[in-house]
Every structure is written in C-alpha cells, then in structure tokens.
Amino acid sequence: MMMNRKRLGRVMAVVAVLLAVFFLLSSIILGLGMTTSYNLLDLFGNRSQPQQSQGPSPQDAIEEAEKDLENSPKDPDAITDLAALYYQNGQYEDAAKVLQDGRKEAPKNAEIPALLGAVYQQQAAGVEPKEQKELYAKAGDSFAAAAESNPQDEDLYAQAGQSYDQAGETAEAIQYYNGYLDREPKGQDSEAIKERISALLAGGEETTGGGS
C-alpha cells in the first residue's frame, strides 16, 4: 500500500505543532501550580497505534518519505512528512537535521521551524542542564522564526515565550509572551501568561524548566 504523502504531511505536522502547544502551555500552567503535563512522543504513539496493522510499517513509511524528499528537496510537505515520521519514531536528531536543511530550502514556511521547535523541546528532556538550556534556546529561536513567518498565530508566540523562559532568557520570554497577549488578550491561557510575566519581572521565581 502506497502512503498518501500529502495527507500524512498535513496530519502529522499539524498534530506535532498542536501537541507542542499543549505541552508548552501546560508547562506554563505547571509553573503556576497545576500538575498536568503532556509527553509528545507518548501522544504520538497513542495516536498511531490503531493504524499500525492497516498501514505501512514505520520503517516503510520512513523509507518512502526519504525517497519523496530526495525527489523533491524543496517541497515543504516532503520536509515535514519525513521529519514528523522521524519524530514519531524517536529519531530526534534525524528530524532536526531534516528540518534544519528544510529551513534553507523553504525559508518562508512557518510549519518547518514550528516543528523544529517541538523537536528541540523533546530533545531537551532528560539531558544535562547546560545542554537543556541550549536546546530550549534553539526551540525559542525556531518558534520565533515560525511566528515571524505567521504573525497571526498567537500560539507560536506562546511557544517561543515558553521556550525562552525555560532557557532562562527572560527578556525574550517576556517579549514573546507579550506577543501572545497582543493577539489573544482574553484567551484561556492569558491569565497564566500574565502571571508568569509578572513573576519574571519581579525576578522572584526561577524559570519553569523542562516539565515533569
């Protein structure tokens, strides 16, 4: 059975970005006293399990997506398809490399840096603090680039703010948190973000770190 690459790309990449929103914004809430957090890979795995017996194996899907990208190296769909499959398979370094190269091929595409930010966030889990902060900073840069390409998407600003917050880059965190509030002043996460900004300005709270 041939994989529908276009359909896979739209579903996988969009889901990755949405899951990143849940993970990152839950971390904001977590820092303010809530206890819920999300694991992106677990959610991907749970989502994909029912389909495994009906579709191609993960490795078959990856090999087909690799061929697609080789044939169309500038196609954003091909880039995000392969990166999302690597991501789902736990191959974060491979996913990051595909997306880093993809940013050069499609510099105005917002989905590629947004997914790259989610990959950096996942890579940051369980590494040493110094490397963790570096990865969070890279995630912030990636989400910021996505926000620049798609400035109407308030969630990208929240993601960038949260990543910079986790990296300990307070000025950038506040800038992008405010970018979220400019676009969504009464959103469901607005109050939590306002409280986080106040805490950062007061200097009395550590950054939220990498989750549970």
C-alpha positions as CSV (number, residue, x, y, z in Angstrom):
1,M,0.0,0.0,0.0
2,M,1.4,3.4,-1.0
3,M,1.4,6.1,1.6
4,N,-0.5,9.2,0.8
5,R,2.4,11.6,1.4
6,K,0.4,14.8,1.2
7,R,-2.2,13.7,3.6
8,L,0.4,12.3,6.0
9,G,2.3,15.6,6.0
10,R,-0.7,17.7,6.8
11,V,-1.9,15.5,9.6
12,M,1.5,14.7,11.2
13,A,3.0,18.1,11.1
14,V,-0.2,19.9,12.3
15,V,-0.6,17.4,15.1
16,A,3.0,17.9,16.1
17,V,2.6,21.6,16.3
18,L,-0.7,21.3,18.2
19,L,0.9,18.8,20.7
20,A,3.7,21.2,21.2
21,V,1.1,23.9,22.1
22,F,-0.4,21.6,24.7
23,F,3.0,20.6,26.1
24,L,4.4,24.1,26.3
25,L,1.3,25.8,27.7
26,S,0.8,23.0,30.2
27,S,4.3,23.8,31.4
28,I,3.3,27.4,31.9
29,I,0.4,26.3,34.0
30,L,2.5,23.8,35.8
31,G,4.8,26.6,36.9
32,L,1.8,28.3,38.4
33,G,0.6,25.3,40.5
34,M,-1.1,22.9,38.1
35,T,0.2,19.3,37.8
36,T,-0.8,18.3,34.3
37,S,1.8,17.9,31.6
38,Y,2.0,16.1,28.2
39,N,4.6,13.9,26.6
40,L,4.7,14.5,22.9
41,L,6.1,11.1,22.0
42,D,3.5,9.3,24.1
43,L,0.7,11.2,22.5
44,F,2.1,10.4,19.0
45,G,2.4,6.8,19.9
46,N,-1.2,6.5,21.3
47,R,-2.5,8.2,18.2
48,S,-0.7,5.9,15.8
49,Q,-1.2,2.5,17.4
50,P,-4.7,1.7,16.0
51,Q,-3.3,2.4,12.4
52,Q,-0.3,0.2,12.6
53,S,-2.0,-3.0,11.4
54,Q,-3.7,-1.2,8.5
55,G,-0.9,1.0,7.0
56,P,2.8,0.7,6.2
57,S,5.2,-0.1,9.0
58,P,7.1,2.9,10.5
59,Q,10.3,2.0,8.6
60,D,8.4,1.5,5.3
61,A,6.8,4.9,5.8
62,I,10.2,6.5,6.6
63,E,11.9,4.9,3.5
64,E,9.1,6.2,1.2
65,A,9.2,9.7,2.8
66,E,13.0,9.7,2.4
67,K,12.6,8.9,-1.4
68,D,10.0,11.7,-1.7
69,L,12.3,14.2,-0.1
70,E,15.2,13.1,-2.3
71,N,13.0,13.7,-5.3
72,S,11.5,17.0,-4.1
73,P,14.1,18.6,-1.7
74,K,12.4,22.0,-1.8
75,D,8.9,20.7,-1.1
76,P,7.8,21.8,2.4
77,D,5.3,18.8,2.6
78,A,8.1,16.4,1.9
79,I,10.3,18.0,4.5
80,T,7.6,17.9,7.3
81,D,6.4,14.4,6.3
82,L,9.9,12.9,6.8
83,A,10.7,15.0,9.9
84,A,7.4,14.1,11.5
85,L,7.9,10.4,10.9
86,Y,11.4,10.6,12.4
87,Y,9.9,12.4,15.3
88,Q,7.3,9.8,15.9
89,N,9.9,7.1,15.7
90,G,12.1,8.8,18.3
91,Q,14.8,9.8,15.8
92,Y,15.0,13.4,17.0
93,E,18.5,14.1,15.6
94,D,17.4,12.9,12.2
95,A,14.2,15.0,12.4
96,A,16.2,18.1,13.5
97,K,18.6,17.7,10.6
98,V,15.8,17.4,8.0
99,L,14.1,20.5,9.4
100,Q,17.3,22.5,9.6
101,D,18.0,21.7,6.0
102,G,14.4,22.4,5.2
103,R,14.5,25.9,6.6
104,K,17.2,26.7,4.0
105,E,15.1,25.3,1.2
106,A,11.8,26.9,2.3
107,P,12.8,29.9,4.4
108,K,9.3,31.5,4.5
109,N,7.5,28.3,5.6
110,A,6.2,28.6,9.2
111,E,5.4,24.9,9.8
112,I,9.0,23.8,9.4
113,P,10.5,25.9,12.2
114,A,7.5,25.3,14.4
115,L,8.0,21.5,14.1
116,L,11.8,22.0,14.7
117,G,11.0,23.9,17.9
118,A,8.9,20.9,19.1
119,V,11.8,18.6,18.2
120,Y,14.3,20.7,20.3
121,Q,11.8,20.7,23.1
122,Q,11.6,16.9,23.1
123,Q,15.4,16.6,22.8
124,A,15.8,18.8,25.9
125,A,14.0,16.2,28.1
126,G,16.5,14.3,30.2
127,V,19.8,16.0,29.2
128,E,22.2,17.9,31.4
129,P,21.1,21.4,32.4
130,K,23.6,23.3,30.3
131,E,22.6,21.4,27.1
132,Q,19.0,21.6,28.1
133,K,19.1,25.4,28.2
134,E,20.8,25.4,24.8
135,L,18.1,23.3,23.3
136,Y,15.4,25.4,24.8
137,A,17.0,28.5,23.4
138,K,17.1,26.8,20.0
139,A,13.4,26.0,20.4
140,G,12.7,29.6,21.2
141,D,14.6,30.8,18.1
142,S,12.7,28.2,16.0
143,F,9.3,29.2,17.3
144,A,10.2,32.9,16.9
145,A,11.1,32.3,13.3
146,A,7.7,30.5,12.8
147,A,6.0,33.4,14.4
148,E,7.7,35.8,12.1
149,S,6.5,33.8,9.1
150,N,3.0,33.5,10.5
151,P,2.5,36.5,12.8
152,Q,-1.3,35.9,13.2
153,D,-0.7,32.7,15.1
154,E,-0.7,33.6,18.7
155,D,0.2,30.1,19.8
156,L,3.6,30.4,18.2
157,Y,4.3,33.4,20.4
158,A,3.4,31.5,23.5
159,Q,5.6,28.6,22.4
160,A,8.5,31.0,21.7
161,G,8.0,32.7,25.1
162,Q,7.8,29.4,27.0
163,S,11.0,28.1,25.3
164,Y,12.9,31.2,26.1
165,D,11.6,31.1,29.6
166,Q,12.9,27.5,30.0
167,A,16.2,28.7,28.6
168,G,16.5,31.4,31.2
169,E,16.3,34.1,28.6
170,T,13.9,36.4,30.4
171,A,13.8,39.4,28.1
172,E,13.0,37.2,25.1
173,A,10.4,35.3,27.1
174,I,8.6,38.4,28.1
175,Q,8.7,39.8,24.6
176,Y,7.0,36.7,23.1
177,Y,4.6,36.2,26.0
178,N,3.5,39.8,25.3
179,G,3.2,39.0,21.6
180,Y,0.8,36.3,22.6
181,L,-1.2,38.7,24.8
182,D,-1.3,41.3,22.0
183,R,-3.0,38.7,19.8
184,E,-5.1,36.9,22.4
185,P,-5.6,39.3,25.4
186,K,-8.6,37.2,26.8
187,G,-7.5,33.7,25.8
188,Q,-7.8,30.7,28.1
189,D,-4.0,30.9,28.8
190,S,-3.8,34.7,29.0
191,E,-4.1,35.0,32.8
192,A,-1.4,32.3,33.4
193,I,0.9,34.1,31.0
194,K,0.2,37.5,32.6
195,E,1.1,36.0,36.0
196,R,4.3,34.4,34.5
197,I,5.3,37.8,33.1
198,S,4.8,39.4,36.5
199,A,6.9,36.8,38.2
200,L,9.7,37.2,35.6
201,L,9.6,41.0,36.0
202,A,9.7,40.6,39.8
203,G,12.7,38.3,39.5
204,G,11.4,36.2,42.3
205,E,10.8,32.9,40.5
206,E,13.0,30.5,38.7
207,T,12.2,29.6,35.1
208,T,9.8,26.7,34.7
209,G,12.3,24.2,33.4
210,G,11.6,21.0,31.4
211,G,8.4,19.7,32.7
212,S,7.7,16.7,34.9
